[in-house]
Amino acid sequence: MKIDSISIKSTVFLAPMAGYTNSPFRQICKEKGAGFVFTEFVSSEGIIRESQKTFEYLQFIESERPIGIQLFGHNPESMAEAARIIEDRYKPDVIDLNFGCSVRKVVKKNAGAALLKDIGLLESVAQSVVKAVKTPVTAKIRSGWNHHQSIVAIEVAQILENAGVKALTIHPRTASDGYRNTADWNMIAEIKNMLSIPVIGNGDIKVPEDALRMKESTGCDAVMIGRAAIGNPWIFEQVNHLFEGNTNYHEPDLSVKLDMCIQHITREKQYADDDHVNRIMKKYYRHYIHGFPNASEIRNHLVNSKSLDDTVSALQEIRNHILNYPTQIIHVKDIFKKITSFRGKSFS
């Protein structure tokens, strides 16, 4: 598959997700088979103001390529200027326009999916950014704003291709749906049949088989996985395995999941201090330990940890218990009692 002149080996992409797709997580997903990754979305105004916090979201290493930086905003001139800054400073493989985010803080600025209510402005934004940079421009959309207004994805898709966008991701839910209701994969197929640029399908990929069904039923050029990859980066190699014609794939055992969680912590520590990493990782734990016996109890102990060292020690103890006593129940309270500096709940 190619986006403009960019060759992409795997047609399984990692979706941009605010609060999740930072560099450490992207690195892990790439190593597990993601063919393309995206940064968390950034504001055009934050780029122009040279907000240090905004710039922190844009850091990546060469092994993450091909990578896209996702940009949101509503002012064509500001979006174009921000795109030029991004191209000059970071040189991503693509600049992705966010026309699909339904988060309140974005849409109240008339950005993200809110632009699906003003197609003329959306078109101006796309045209301005495409003209401003040499980097290929892509876009991500939803099917429309809500079901009471018209579903506009078909019209918008054609407008974006005409504006010079080089690939389009479609999440076929409305902005008001959020993640409720079922994604309408028929819309992905309709857009794929209409456009000549690559179309990436997104929405309701929960297990590897869903990705295969989406690709086969819609003809999309690639699939994009979001929430199902959190704490489960193996989904990329599993989907790749199915795409290659294999009928089954390997499931990581519990000790491997804990090893990956510890590795994730180690990578996060390269970018932030222990206190910050401890806060970052709390939202990942329930995903990494999904399917564990006593998962809820383990999670409660992990999220109440005040020390990253304590957390890592506890994860290592649980891992060793699984390896040495695979048939025995994990007595979480006893394991955490061994971590003398742990300062969460009382375990007496």
C-alpha positions as CSV (number, residue, x, y, z in Angstrom):
1,M,0.0,0.0,0.0
2,K,1.1,3.6,-0.7
3,I,0.0,7.0,0.6
4,D,1.3,9.3,-2.1
5,S,4.9,8.1,-2.4
6,I,5.1,6.5,1.0
7,S,5.3,2.7,1.0
8,I,3.6,1.0,3.9
9,K,4.4,-2.6,4.7
10,S,1.5,-3.4,7.1
11,T,-2.1,-2.2,6.4
12,V,-2.9,-2.2,10.1
13,F,-2.7,1.3,11.5
14,L,-2.7,2.7,15.1
15,A,-5.4,5.4,15.5
16,P,-4.5,8.7,17.1
17,M,-5.8,8.7,20.7
18,A,-5.6,11.6,23.1
19,G,-3.9,10.6,26.3
20,Y,-2.6,7.3,24.9
21,T,-0.6,7.4,21.6
22,N,2.5,9.0,22.9
23,S,5.9,8.0,21.7
24,P,6.5,5.0,24.1
25,F,3.2,3.5,23.2
26,R,3.7,4.1,19.5
27,Q,7.1,2.5,19.6
28,I,5.6,-0.7,21.2
29,C,2.8,-0.8,18.6
30,K,5.3,-0.4,15.7
31,E,7.4,-3.2,17.1
32,K,4.3,-5.4,17.2
33,G,3.4,-4.8,13.6
34,A,1.5,-1.5,13.3
35,G,2.2,-0.2,9.7
36,F,1.5,3.4,10.4
37,V,1.1,5.4,13.7
38,F,-0.2,8.9,14.5
39,T,0.6,11.3,17.3
40,E,-2.1,12.5,19.7
41,F,-3.9,15.4,18.0
42,V,-2.5,18.9,18.5
43,S,-4.1,22.3,18.2
44,S,-3.1,24.6,15.4
45,E,-3.3,27.5,17.8
46,G,-1.0,25.7,20.2
47,I,1.6,25.2,17.4
48,I,1.5,28.9,16.4
49,R,1.8,30.1,20.0
50,E,4.8,27.8,20.3
51,S,3.3,26.1,23.4
52,Q,5.9,23.8,24.9
53,K,3.2,21.4,26.0
54,T,1.9,21.1,22.5
55,F,5.3,20.5,21.0
56,E,5.9,17.7,23.5
57,Y,3.2,15.7,21.8
58,L,5.1,15.9,18.5
59,Q,8.3,14.2,19.6
60,F,9.0,10.9,17.8
61,I,12.0,8.7,17.0
62,E,13.0,7.4,13.5
63,S,11.8,3.9,14.2
64,E,8.3,5.1,14.5
65,R,8.1,6.0,10.8
66,P,6.0,6.2,8.8
67,I,4.2,8.5,11.2
68,G,1.5,11.2,10.9
69,I,1.0,14.2,13.0
70,Q,-2.7,15.0,13.5
71,L,-3.8,18.6,13.6
72,F,-7.1,20.2,14.5
73,G,-8.4,23.7,14.2
74,H,-11.0,25.7,12.3
75,N,-9.2,28.7,10.8
76,P,-7.7,27.9,7.4
77,E,-4.8,30.4,7.7
78,S,-3.9,29.2,11.2
79,M,-4.1,25.5,10.1
80,A,-1.9,26.3,7.1
81,E,0.7,28.1,9.3
82,A,0.7,25.3,11.9
83,A,1.2,22.7,9.1
84,R,4.2,24.7,7.8
85,I,5.7,24.8,11.3
86,I,5.2,21.1,11.7
87,E,6.7,20.3,8.3
88,D,9.7,22.4,9.0
89,R,10.5,21.3,12.5
90,Y,9.4,17.7,12.6
91,K,9.2,16.4,9.0
92,P,6.4,13.8,9.6
93,D,5.5,11.4,6.8
94,V,2.0,12.9,6.6
95,I,0.0,15.7,8.2
96,D,-3.5,14.4,9.2
97,L,-6.5,16.7,9.5
98,N,-8.8,15.9,12.3
99,F,-12.4,16.3,11.1
100,G,-13.7,13.5,13.3
101,C,-13.0,14.2,17.0
102,S,-16.2,14.6,19.0
103,V,-14.6,15.5,22.3
104,R,-16.3,18.6,23.8
105,K,-13.2,20.7,24.2
106,V,-12.5,20.3,20.5
107,V,-16.0,20.8,19.0
108,K,-16.7,23.8,21.2
109,K,-13.9,25.5,19.3
110,N,-15.7,24.6,16.0
111,A,-13.0,22.1,15.2
112,G,-12.8,18.3,14.8
113,A,-16.2,16.8,13.9
114,A,-17.9,20.2,14.3
115,L,-16.6,21.1,10.9
116,L,-18.9,18.4,9.5
117,K,-21.6,21.0,10.1
118,D,-19.8,23.6,7.9
119,I,-18.6,21.8,4.9
120,G,-17.5,25.0,3.2
121,L,-15.2,25.8,6.0
122,L,-13.9,22.2,6.2
123,E,-13.1,22.4,2.5
124,S,-11.2,25.7,3.0
125,V,-9.2,24.2,5.8
126,A,-8.2,21.2,3.7
127,Q,-7.3,23.3,0.6
128,S,-5.3,25.8,2.7
129,V,-3.2,23.1,4.4
130,V,-2.6,21.1,1.1
131,K,-1.4,24.3,-0.6
132,A,0.8,25.3,2.4
133,V,3.0,22.1,2.6
134,K,4.8,19.6,0.4
135,T,4.1,16.8,3.0
136,P,1.2,14.6,2.0
137,V,-2.0,15.6,3.8
138,T,-4.5,13.0,5.0
139,A,-7.8,13.4,6.9
140,K,-10.0,11.5,9.3
141,I,-13.8,12.0,9.4
142,R,-16.9,10.7,10.9
143,S,-20.2,10.0,9.0
144,G,-21.7,13.3,10.1
145,W,-22.6,15.4,13.1
146,N,-25.8,13.6,14.1
147,H,-28.6,11.5,12.7
148,H,-31.0,14.5,12.7
149,Q,-28.9,16.4,10.2
150,S,-27.7,14.8,7.0
151,I,-25.1,12.2,6.9
152,V,-22.3,14.0,5.0
153,A,-19.4,11.6,4.8
154,I,-20.0,10.8,1.1
155,E,-20.0,14.4,0.1
156,V,-17.1,15.3,2.4
157,A,-15.0,12.4,1.1
158,Q,-15.2,13.6,-2.4
159,I,-14.5,17.2,-1.4
160,L,-11.4,16.1,0.5
161,E,-10.1,14.1,-2.5
162,N,-10.7,17.0,-4.8
163,A,-8.8,19.3,-2.3
164,G,-5.7,17.1,-2.7
165,V,-5.9,14.9,0.4
166,K,-3.9,11.8,-0.2
167,A,-5.8,9.3,2.0
168,L,-8.9,9.3,4.0
169,T,-9.9,7.5,7.3
170,I,-13.6,7.0,7.9
171,H,-15.1,6.2,11.3
172,P,-18.7,5.6,10.3
173,R,-20.4,6.8,13.3
174,T,-21.8,10.3,13.9
175,A,-20.1,12.7,16.3
176,S,-23.2,12.5,18.6
177,D,-22.9,8.7,18.6
178,G,-19.5,8.9,20.2
179,Y,-18.7,5.2,20.6
180,R,-22.4,4.2,21.0
181,N,-24.4,2.3,18.3
182,T,-22.7,0.2,15.7
183,A,-20.3,1.6,13.1
184,D,-21.8,1.4,9.6
185,W,-19.2,-0.4,7.7
186,N,-21.3,-0.1,4.5
187,M,-20.4,3.5,4.4
188,I,-16.7,2.6,4.3
189,A,-17.4,0.4,1.3
190,E,-19.4,3.1,-0.4
191,I,-16.6,5.6,0.0
192,K,-13.9,3.1,-1.1
193,N,-15.8,2.5,-4.3
194,M,-16.1,6.2,-5.0
195,L,-12.6,7.5,-4.3
196,S,-9.3,6.8,-6.0
197,I,-7.2,7.6,-2.9
198,P,-6.6,5.0,-0.2
199,V,-9.4,4.6,2.3
200,I,-8.7,3.4,5.8
201,G,-11.6,1.9,7.8
202,N,-12.0,2.5,11.5
203,G,-14.6,1.6,14.1
204,D,-15.7,-1.5,16.0
205,I,-12.5,-3.5,15.6
206,K,-12.4,-5.2,18.9
207,V,-10.7,-8.5,18.1
208,P,-8.4,-9.5,15.1
209,E,-11.3,-11.2,13.3
210,D,-13.1,-7.9,13.1
211,A,-10.3,-6.3,11.2
212,L,-10.4,-9.1,8.6
213,R,-14.2,-8.9,8.3
214,M,-13.9,-5.1,7.8
215,K,-11.3,-5.4,5.1
216,E,-13.0,-8.2,3.3
217,S,-16.5,-6.7,3.5
218,T,-15.6,-3.1,2.6
219,G,-12.5,-3.4,0.3
220,C,-10.8,-0.7,2.4
221,D,-7.1,-0.4,1.8
222,A,-6.2,-0.5,5.5
223,V,-7.8,-0.8,8.9
224,M,-7.2,1.5,11.9
225,I,-7.3,0.2,15.4
226,G,-7.8,2.4,18.4
227,R,-9.1,1.3,21.8
228,A,-8.5,-2.4,21.2
229,A,-4.8,-1.7,21.1
230,I,-4.5,-0.2,24.6
231,G,-2.7,-2.7,26.7
232,N,-2.9,-5.1,23.8
233,P,-0.3,-4.2,21.1
234,W,-0.2,-7.9,20.0
235,I,-3.4,-7.2,18.1
236,F,-1.3,-5.7,15.2
237,E,0.7,-8.9,14.6
238,Q,-2.4,-10.9,15.1
239,V,-4.3,-9.0,12.4
240,N,-1.2,-9.1,10.1
241,H,-1.2,-12.9,10.6
242,L,-4.8,-13.1,9.4
243,F,-4.3,-10.8,6.5
244,E,-1.5,-13.1,5.3
245,G,-4.0,-15.9,5.0
246,N,-3.4,-17.7,8.3
247,T,-6.4,-19.0,10.1
248,N,-5.2,-18.6,13.7
249,Y,-2.7,-16.5,15.7
250,H,-0.8,-16.6,19.0
251,E,-2.3,-15.2,22.2
252,P,0.2,-13.8,24.7
253,D,0.1,-15.5,28.1
254,L,-0.3,-13.6,31.4
255,S,3.4,-13.4,32.1
256,V,4.1,-12.0,28.7
257,K,1.4,-9.3,29.3
258,L,3.1,-8.3,32.5
259,D,6.5,-8.2,30.8
260,M,5.1,-5.8,28.3
261,C,3.6,-3.6,31.0
262,I,6.9,-3.4,32.7
263,Q,8.6,-2.6,29.4
264,H,6.0,0.1,28.8
265,I,6.9,1.7,32.1
266,T,10.6,1.5,31.3
267,R,10.0,3.4,28.0
268,E,7.8,6.0,29.6
269,K,10.7,6.7,32.1
270,Q,12.9,7.8,29.2
271,Y,10.5,10.8,28.7
272,A,9.2,11.7,32.2
273,D,10.0,11.5,35.9
274,D,8.7,8.6,38.0
275,D,5.7,10.5,39.5
276,H,4.5,11.5,36.1
277,V,4.9,8.0,34.7
278,N,3.1,6.6,37.7
279,R,0.1,8.8,36.8
280,I,0.3,8.0,33.0
281,M,0.4,4.2,33.5
282,K,-2.7,4.0,35.8
283,K,-5.0,4.2,32.8
284,Y,-3.2,1.3,31.1
285,Y,-3.2,-1.3,33.9
286,R,-6.7,-2.6,33.6
287,H,-6.0,-3.3,29.9
288,Y,-2.8,-5.1,30.5
289,I,-4.3,-7.3,33.2
290,H,-7.6,-8.0,31.4
291,G,-8.3,-11.7,31.8
292,F,-6.2,-12.2,34.9
293,P,-7.7,-14.0,37.9
294,N,-8.3,-11.3,40.6
295,A,-7.9,-8.6,37.9
296,S,-10.0,-6.1,39.7
297,E,-8.1,-6.6,43.0
298,I,-4.7,-6.3,41.1
299,R,-5.8,-3.1,39.4
300,N,-7.0,-1.5,42.6
301,H,-3.6,-2.1,44.2
302,L,-1.7,-0.8,41.2
303,V,-3.6,2.4,40.8
304,N,-3.3,3.1,44.5
305,S,0.5,2.8,44.4
306,K,2.3,6.1,45.3
307,S,5.6,4.8,44.0
308,L,6.6,3.6,40.6
309,D,9.3,1.4,42.0
310,D,6.6,-0.3,44.2
311,T,4.5,-0.8,41.2
312,V,7.2,-2.4,39.1
313,S,8.2,-4.6,42.0
314,A,4.6,-5.7,42.4
315,L,4.3,-6.5,38.7
316,Q,7.5,-8.5,38.8
317,E,6.2,-10.5,41.9
318,I,2.9,-11.3,40.1
319,R,4.8,-12.3,37.0
320,N,7.1,-14.6,39.0
321,H,4.1,-16.1,40.8
322,I,2.5,-16.9,37.5
323,L,5.6,-18.5,36.1
324,N,6.5,-20.5,39.2
325,Y,3.0,-21.5,40.3
326,P,0.8,-21.4,37.2
327,T,-2.0,-23.4,38.7
328,Q,-2.2,-21.5,42.0
329,I,-4.5,-18.6,42.7
330,I,-2.7,-15.2,42.9
331,H,-3.0,-14.0,46.5
332,V,-2.7,-10.3,45.6
333,K,-2.8,-9.1,49.2
334,D,0.1,-11.3,50.2
335,I,2.2,-10.2,47.1
336,F,1.7,-6.5,47.9
337,K,2.5,-7.0,51.6
338,K,6.0,-8.0,50.4
339,I,6.4,-4.5,48.9
340,T,7.3,-2.8,52.1
341,S,7.3,0.7,50.8
342,F,3.9,0.3,49.1
343,R,1.6,3.1,50.5
344,G,-1.8,2.3,49.0
345,K,-4.6,0.6,50.9
346,S,-4.1,-1.2,54.1
347,F,-3.5,-4.9,53.5
348,S,-3.9,-6.1,57.1
